[in-house]
Amino acid sequence: KGVYVGRNTHKLYENTMTVPFKSSITPIVREEILEQLGEIESCNNVQILFAIESGSRAWGFPSPDSDYDVRFIYAHQRDWYLSLTPGRDVIELPIKDDLDINGWDVRKALELMLKPNPVMLEWLSSPIRYQWNEPICQKLIGFSQKVAHGTACLNHYLSLADKQWNRNISGKDAVKIKKYFYVARPAMNIRWLRLKPGVIPPMNFQALMEGLELDGELSRAIEKLLVAKSESKELGLADRIPVIDDFIKFELDWAKERVKTISSPKIDVRLEADDLFRQIIQR
């Protein structure tokens, strides 16, 4: 448990950070989150396989009033899966104060990995862990190596960036700082996939920047924006920044052309997914 700053041995992931990850999770908040997770397990008769931070605090650009976005994967007892009536495959707590806690059943998680859905790849590489079943998580990471590929990731990050750009930045003179990062982060992931094919981008924004060795003007502009976000509330505004806009537009234009020419590899690992699912629920 705790903040993970070590190197992941999974070959699709690359830890490029030269300084330890600086967590914004205080001991008091961590204890409250762990208490909530414990209540989820006891009230729903499930076992949490892992619980991580998935939002701006894990990405590395929280605001003073950022929520805590806790996401987890859980498993029911074996007999729960043998019912003729499928049960609900998510657990969601009402957002209370600044705690946003919800999770997926492991069967749902594996089905999303088969698509593949890059969200699970990010969760498994989060630098902030609250609970972590090491043997099972290593199996999930190992399985992700067989289903992850650049095509799915590129489509995912292109969709995220393009949607946020059109909704929150295009045509505006000033934008919410957090929305700038909601576009800049997937755009940075696209650049990573362009320059480092075959390596899944790190979840943390600073690791992305370090791994890509951005030019000085762009790096300084982003660093300045990071400082502004760390000092402003979630609704803080910033003027448009041409060097960041140019970077985003270049990566989006490249991705839009690239997705036209690549196809998803046809890898059938459903039987292996079924076997992994059985291993997990039989534990």
VOGU-3710 file (C-alpha; in Angstrom, 3 decimals, decimal comma):
1> kgvyvgrnth> 0,000/0,000/0,000  1,069/3,578/-0,436  2,635/5,618/-3,194  4,420/3,539/-5,781  7,552/5,101/-7,293  9,456/2,001/-8,381  10,116/0,614/-11,836  7,438/-1,561/-13,422  8,975/-4,693/-14,922  6,186/-4,952/-17,510
11> klyentmtvp> 7,970/-4,239/-20,823  5,120/-2,132/-22,217  5,551/0,408/-19,444  8,480/2,707/-19,050  9,209/4,632/-15,849  11,194/7,685/-16,933  10,952/9,860/-13,829  14,301/10,851/-12,341  12,727/12,310/-9,179  10,268/10,593/-6,807
21> fkssitpivr> 6,591/11,157/-7,453  5,254/13,842/-5,114  1,926/12,669/-3,743  -0,781/15,126/-2,668  -2,527/12,488/-0,515  -2,180/13,329/3,165  -2,112/10,555/5,802  -5,496/11,710/7,123  -7,129/11,546/3,686  -5,496/8,188/2,960
31> eeileqlgei> -6,862/6,761/6,189  -10,358/8,029/5,360  -10,172/6,454/1,893  -8,969/3,133/3,305  -11,839/3,190/5,803  -14,338/3,742/2,974  -12,801/0,893/0,959  -13,027/-1,402/3,973  -16,728/-0,577/4,354  -17,269/-1,321/0,654
41> escnnvqilf> -15,742/-4,774/1,090  -17,773/-5,648/4,178  -21,105/-4,184/2,990  -20,935/-5,774/-0,471  -19,130/-9,019/0,465  -16,381/-8,397/-2,082  -12,606/-8,349/-2,112  -10,896/-5,275/-3,564  -8,051/-6,420/-5,811  -6,577/-2,971/-6,192
51> aiesgsrawg> -7,580/0,623/-5,505  -5,742/3,589/-6,984  -5,999/7,328/-7,591  -6,988/8,061/-11,179  -7,563/11,805/-11,521  -5,475/14,955/-11,505  -3,680/13,946/-8,294  -2,271/10,859/-10,021  -1,687/12,754/-13,264  0,480/15,210/-11,348
61> fpspdsdydv> -1,444/18,477/-11,687  -3,954/18,788/-8,811  -5,557/22,076/-7,829  -5,901/23,015/-4,147  -9,556/21,896/-4,288  -9,207/18,860/-6,575  -11,373/15,841/-5,809  -9,896/12,493/-4,831  -10,786/10,179/-7,732  -10,492/6,702/-6,204
71> rfiyahqrdw> -11,034/3,793/-8,596  -10,934/0,096/-7,717  -11,401/-3,386/-9,135  -13,130/-5,982/-6,961  -14,265/-9,610/-7,023  -17,328/-11,275/-5,516  -17,378/-14,735/-4,008  -17,445/-17,439/-6,700  -21,118/-18,382/-6,283  -22,213/-14,801/-6,984
81> ylsltpgrdv> -21,165/-15,341/-10,618  -23,222/-18,549/-10,935  -26,626/-16,884/-10,787  -29,074/-16,945/-13,710  -29,646/-13,232/-13,085  -26,531/-11,132/-13,746  -25,693/-8,841/-10,861  -24,666/-5,197/-10,985  -21,030/-4,911/-12,066  -20,174/-1,517/-10,578
91> ielpikddld> -20,070/-0,116/-7,050  -20,483/3,643/-6,785  -20,531/5,706/-3,619  -22,296/9,072/-3,586  -19,722/11,845/-3,931  -19,152/13,133/-0,418  -17,159/16,293/0,187  -14,230/15,776/-2,190  -14,196/11,952/-2,260  -15,273/10,346/-5,551
101> ingwdvrkal> -15,050/6,565/-5,077  -16,279/3,902/-7,489  -15,154/0,594/-8,943  -15,744/-2,200/-11,439  -16,254/-5,914/-11,003  -13,230/-7,882/-12,232  -15,269/-9,552/-14,985  -16,218/-6,132/-16,376  -12,581/-5,044/-16,082  -11,327/-8,039/-18,056
111> elmlkpnpvm> -13,963/-7,504/-20,742  -12,789/-3,907/-21,129  -9,179/-5,050/-21,344  -10,164/-7,349/-24,222  -11,496/-4,421/-26,292  -8,795/-3,186/-25,342  -9,669/-0,156/-23,207  -6,597/1,913/-22,194  -8,305/3,066/-18,983  -7,354/-0,213/-17,301
121> lewlsspiry> -3,753/0,232/-18,457  -3,668/3,621/-16,747  -5,182/2,317/-13,539  -2,602/-0,458/-13,349  0,196/2,100/-13,729  -1,146/4,737/-11,325  1,606/6,192/-9,097  -0,833/6,346/-6,143  -2,036/3,038/-4,738  -4,407/2,594/-1,808
131> qwnepicqkl> -4,788/-1,207/-1,954  -2,811/-3,600/-4,103  -3,044/-7,400/-4,235  0,404/-8,022/-5,685  -0,039/-11,590/-7,095  -3,339/-10,794/-8,801  -2,227/-7,379/-10,036  0,891/-8,897/-11,603  -1,362/-11,343/-13,458  -3,517/-8,440/-14,684
141> igfsqkvahg> -0,436/-6,505/-15,783  0,904/-9,590/-17,548  -2,419/-10,059/-19,329  -2,493/-6,394/-20,368  0,814/-6,966/-22,158  -0,942/-9,371/-24,503  -3,922/-7,166/-25,317  -2,447/-3,660/-25,276  -1,516/-2,113/-28,578  -0,885/1,360/-29,949
151> taclnhylsl> -3,984/1,424/-32,154  -6,423/1,308/-29,259  -4,396/3,773/-27,210  -4,057/6,215/-30,096  -7,793/6,178/-30,799  -8,526/6,616/-27,100  -6,247/9,602/-26,571  -7,251/11,218/-29,866  -10,919/10,993/-28,912  -10,246/12,459/-25,459
161> adkqwnrnis> -8,142/15,361/-26,726  -10,319/16,208/-29,725  -13,514/16,246/-27,654  -12,015/18,455/-24,944  -10,420/20,794/-27,506  -13,684/21,370/-29,378  -15,736/21,726/-26,210  -13,478/23,833/-23,991  -10,702/25,542/-25,961  -11,465/26,101/-29,635
171> gkdavkikky> -12,774/29,615/-30,288  -12,158/30,861/-26,737  -9,773/33,633/-25,629  -9,396/32,268/-22,098  -9,891/28,726/-20,844  -10,110/26,910/-17,535  -6,610/25,779/-16,632  -7,743/22,275/-15,786  -9,397/21,972/-19,225  -6,089/22,950/-20,840
181> fyvarpamni> -4,510/19,948/-19,147  -7,430/17,718/-20,095  -6,310/18,324/-23,692  -2,558/18,622/-23,156  -2,248/15,281/-21,342  -3,788/13,096/-24,106  -1,920/15,176/-26,696  1,292/14,399/-24,800  0,297/10,721/-24,800  -0,131/10,899/-28,572
191> rwlrlkpgvi> 3,366/12,310/-28,949  4,658/9,497/-26,736  2,997/6,888/-28,955  4,412/8,607/-32,038  7,985/8,702/-30,728  7,986/5,554/-28,582  5,847/2,995/-30,415  5,211/-0,154/-28,411  5,636/1,549/-25,021  2,499/2,509/-23,075
201> ppmnfqalme> 2,661/6,155/-21,903  3,103/6,703/-18,159  0,046/7,996/-16,318  1,916/10,842/-14,612  2,233/14,068/-16,599  5,716/14,938/-15,323  6,952/11,485/-16,380  5,520/12,132/-19,832  7,371/15,430/-20,060  10,658/13,951/-18,876
211> gleldgelsr> 10,417/10,993/-21,220  9,779/13,171/-24,275  12,451/15,833/-23,620  10,298/18,704/-24,878  11,888/21,803/-26,396  12,618/24,664/-24,031  9,823/27,088/-24,950  7,097/24,444/-24,772  8,486/22,954/-21,572  8,664/26,362/-19,866
221> aiekllvaks> 5,107/27,214/-20,920  3,753/23,937/-19,546  5,731/24,256/-16,311  4,318/27,757/-15,825  0,811/26,445/-16,392  1,425/23,616/-13,904  2,366/26,158/-11,252  -0,731/28,227/-12,034  -2,966/25,166/-11,685  -1,370/24,156/-8,387
231> eskelgladr> -2,173/27,615/-6,990  -5,650/28,186/-8,427  -9,010/26,579/-7,791  -10,618/24,174/-10,260  -12,321/27,051/-12,109  -9,135/29,123/-12,541  -8,731/30,701/-15,988  -5,717/31,248/-18,252  -5,225/33,100/-21,516  -4,615/30,970/-24,568
241> ipviddfikf> -0,944/29,967/-24,897  0,130/29,777/-28,580  3,060/27,389/-28,090  0,841/24,904/-26,225  -1,966/25,323/-28,759  0,470/24,636/-31,615  1,753/21,524/-29,865  -1,778/20,193/-29,308  -2,934/20,887/-32,862  0,153/19,258/-34,376
251> eldwakervk> -0,326/16,046/-32,383  -4,067/15,889/-33,082  -3,534/16,426/-36,809  -0,888/13,695/-36,875  -3,119/11,261/-34,948  -6,121/11,891/-37,207  -4,050/10,936/-40,250  -2,308/8,047/-38,525  -5,492/6,253/-37,413  -6,573/6,074/-41,060
261> tisspkidvr> -3,590/3,904/-41,961  -3,271/1,453/-39,063  -5,390/-1,507/-38,085  -5,855/-3,335/-34,807  -3,934/-6,608/-34,476  -6,184/-9,663/-34,321  -5,188/-11,444/-31,120  -7,651/-13,893/-29,570  -6,903/-14,180/-25,866  -10,466/-14,642/-24,626
271> leaddlfrqi> -9,767/-18,191/-23,387  -6,815/-16,855/-21,427  -9,033/-14,088/-20,035  -11,578/-16,695/-18,948  -8,833/-18,687/-17,232  -7,518/-15,605/-15,441  -11,046/-14,724/-14,323  -11,528/-18,209/-12,852  -8,178/-18,045/-11,079  -9,128/-14,764/-9,451
281> iqr> -12,610/-15,698/-8,215  -11,451/-19,111/-6,980  -8,983/-17,365/-4,688
//
